[in-house]
């Protein structure tokens, strides 16, 4: 009787071992498939279009560019909106600093949209920033206690485009 019990237990143990080996082999195959996809990624990305990587490719990146770009973009939009309603420094340096928020917005918006594989992120970023600049101008014109800041408004769109191009460069150069 003991011999039968031992044989049954040994049979169960062999079966469990085979199952473990099968699971390990499946994991190894998945890992190798991910590794092969990662190594094939640079060749596929060499001629990529403006839309960049797909959502699955963005998840398999070794680095994580734009990790907090959504929150930082929202904070930048908040400060741009605050500038539109609160009187600020009308000096040339103050206007240049105010315009630099558009550079930050362009940079963070581009990274945020590239992380989400949005179509045409450069065009969307420039359009959104231009609308914000127009709303800022309207706020300065229609509020009697605010004076229009021509240097800030003149620099806002070029700095926005520079920020978006910088964001695209960072995204494309990240490993």
C-alpha positions as CSV (number, residue, x, y, z in Angstrom):
1,X,0.0,0.0,0.0
2,X,2.8,2.4,0.9
3,X,4.5,1.7,-2.5
4,X,1.3,2.7,-4.3
5,X,0.9,5.9,-2.3
6,X,4.6,6.8,-3.0
7,X,4.2,6.1,-6.7
8,X,1.0,8.2,-6.8
9,X,2.8,11.1,-5.0
10,X,5.8,10.8,-7.3
11,X,3.5,10.9,-10.3
12,X,1.8,14.1,-8.9
13,X,5.2,15.7,-8.3
14,X,6.3,14.9,-11.9
15,X,3.1,16.4,-13.2
16,X,3.6,19.6,-11.1
17,X,7.2,19.8,-12.4
18,X,6.1,19.5,-16.0
19,X,3.5,22.2,-15.4
20,X,6.1,24.5,-13.9
21,X,8.5,23.9,-16.8
22,X,5.6,24.6,-19.2
23,X,4.9,28.0,-17.5
24,X,8.6,28.9,-17.5
25,X,8.9,28.1,-21.2
26,X,5.8,30.3,-21.9
27,X,7.4,33.2,-19.9
28,X,10.7,32.7,-21.7
29,X,9.0,32.8,-25.1
30,X,7.1,36.0,-24.2
31,X,10.3,37.6,-22.9
32,X,12.1,36.7,-26.1
33,X,9.3,38.1,-28.2
34,X,9.4,41.4,-26.3
35,X,13.2,41.5,-26.7
36,X,12.9,40.9,-30.4
37,X,10.2,43.6,-30.8
38,X,12.4,46.0,-28.8
39,X,15.5,45.3,-31.0
40,X,13.4,45.7,-34.2
41,X,11.9,49.0,-33.0
42,X,14.8,51.3,-34.1
43,X,14.7,50.1,-37.7
44,X,10.9,50.6,-37.8
45,X,11.3,54.1,-36.2
46,X,13.9,55.4,-38.6
47,X,11.4,56.5,-41.1
48,X,8.6,57.2,-38.7
49,X,6.0,60.0,-39.4
50,X,5.0,62.8,-37.2
51,X,2.6,60.7,-35.2
52,X,5.6,58.8,-33.7
53,X,5.3,55.6,-31.8
54,X,2.1,53.7,-31.2
55,X,0.7,53.2,-27.7
56,X,2.2,49.7,-27.4
57,X,5.6,51.1,-28.6
58,X,5.5,53.9,-26.1
59,X,5.0,51.3,-23.3
60,X,8.1,49.4,-24.3
61,X,10.5,52.3,-24.3
62,X,13.6,51.9,-22.1
63,X,13.4,55.6,-21.0
64,X,10.4,57.4,-19.9
65,X,10.4,60.9,-21.6
66,X,7.6,63.1,-20.6
67,X,6.6,61.1,-17.5
68,X,5.0,64.0,-15.7
69,X,4.3,66.1,-18.8
70,X,0.5,66.0,-18.4
71,X,0.7,67.5,-14.9
72,X,3.4,70.0,-15.8
73,X,1.4,71.1,-18.9
74,X,-1.7,71.6,-16.8
75,X,0.4,73.8,-14.4
76,X,1.7,75.8,-17.3
77,X,-1.8,76.4,-18.6
78,X,-2.8,77.6,-15.2
79,X,0.0,80.1,-15.1
80,X,-0.7,81.3,-18.6
81,X,-4.4,81.8,-17.6
82,X,-3.3,83.6,-14.5
83,X,-1.2,86.0,-16.6
84,X,-4.2,86.7,-18.7
85,X,-6.3,87.9,-15.8
86,X,-3.8,89.4,-13.3
87,X,-1.9,92.5,-14.0
88,X,1.8,91.8,-14.2
89,X,5.2,93.3,-14.9
90,X,5.1,95.4,-18.1
91,X,8.9,95.6,-18.4
92,X,10.7,93.9,-21.3
93,X,12.2,91.3,-19.0
94,X,8.8,90.6,-17.4
95,X,7.2,90.2,-20.8
96,X,9.9,87.8,-22.0
97,X,9.4,85.7,-18.9
98,X,5.7,85.7,-19.4
99,X,6.2,84.6,-23.0
100,X,8.6,81.8,-21.8
101,X,5.5,80.0,-20.4
102,X,4.5,79.3,-23.9
103,X,7.8,77.6,-24.5
104,X,7.1,75.4,-21.5
105,X,3.6,74.7,-22.7
106,X,4.8,73.7,-26.2
107,X,7.4,71.4,-24.7
108,X,5.2,69.6,-22.2
109,X,2.2,69.4,-24.6
110,X,4.3,67.7,-27.3
111,X,5.7,65.2,-24.8
112,X,2.3,64.5,-23.4
113,X,0.7,63.9,-26.8
114,X,3.6,61.8,-28.0
115,X,3.2,59.6,-25.0
116,X,-0.4,59.1,-25.9
117,X,0.4,58.6,-29.6
118,X,-1.9,61.4,-30.6
119,X,-2.1,62.1,-34.3
120,X,-0.3,65.2,-35.5
121,X,0.9,66.4,-32.1
122,X,2.9,69.4,-33.5
123,X,-0.1,70.9,-35.2
124,X,-2.4,70.4,-32.2
125,X,0.2,71.9,-29.8
126,X,0.7,75.0,-32.0
127,X,-3.1,75.4,-32.5
128,X,-3.8,75.1,-28.8
129,X,-1.0,77.5,-27.9
130,X,-2.1,80.0,-30.5
131,X,-5.7,79.9,-29.2
132,X,-4.3,80.5,-25.7
133,X,-2.3,83.5,-26.9
134,X,-5.4,84.9,-28.7
135,X,-7.4,84.5,-25.4
136,X,-4.6,86.2,-23.5
137,X,-4.7,89.1,-26.0
138,X,-8.5,89.3,-25.8
139,X,-8.3,89.4,-22.0
140,X,-5.7,92.2,-22.1
141,X,-7.9,94.2,-24.6
142,X,-11.2,93.7,-22.9
143,X,-10.1,94.3,-19.3
144,X,-9.6,98.0,-18.6
145,X,-7.0,97.4,-15.8
146,X,-4.7,95.3,-18.1
147,X,-2.5,96.8,-20.7
148,X,-1.7,94.8,-23.9
149,X,1.9,93.4,-23.7
150,X,3.1,93.4,-27.3
151,X,6.5,91.8,-26.7
152,X,4.9,88.9,-24.8
153,X,2.3,88.3,-27.4
154,X,4.8,88.6,-30.2
155,X,7.1,86.1,-28.6
156,X,4.4,83.6,-27.5
157,X,3.9,81.8,-30.8
158,X,7.6,81.5,-31.8
159,X,8.5,80.3,-28.3
160,X,5.5,77.9,-28.4
161,X,6.8,76.4,-31.7
162,X,10.3,76.2,-30.3
163,X,9.1,74.4,-27.3
164,X,7.1,71.9,-29.4
165,X,10.1,71.2,-31.6
166,X,12.3,70.8,-28.5
167,X,9.8,68.3,-27.1
168,X,9.8,66.4,-30.3
169,X,13.6,66.3,-30.4
170,X,13.7,65.0,-26.8
171,X,11.1,62.3,-27.6
172,X,12.9,61.2,-30.7
173,X,16.4,61.2,-29.0
174,X,15.3,59.3,-25.9
175,X,16.4,55.7,-25.9
